């Protein structure tokens, strides 16, 4: 499917116009409509109920990695990365395994 530059430009402009229209419609009409708000809250609650446990499981699985990454960033911010490697060799190895550093 080959598109000319003119067709690509037309598609992009149509997309931009549609997004602007939808944004304006939301701020002018939808967010003040009680039915829309009710439906949106229901969908958000349903999404949280379906996906919440999965998020908690992923966090629990990656807790050690996230802790190690936060510690590393703390030391990096104060330019003490070598001290991090000395004080926390296990965390450093975990970060290397996960690919945060090219080793």
PyMOL commands that set and color helices and strands:
alter all, ss='L'
color gray80, all
select helices_A, chain A and resi 5-28+30-32+34-61+63-77+81-87+89-97
alter helices_A, ss='H'
color red, helices_A
deselect
rebuild
show_as cartoon
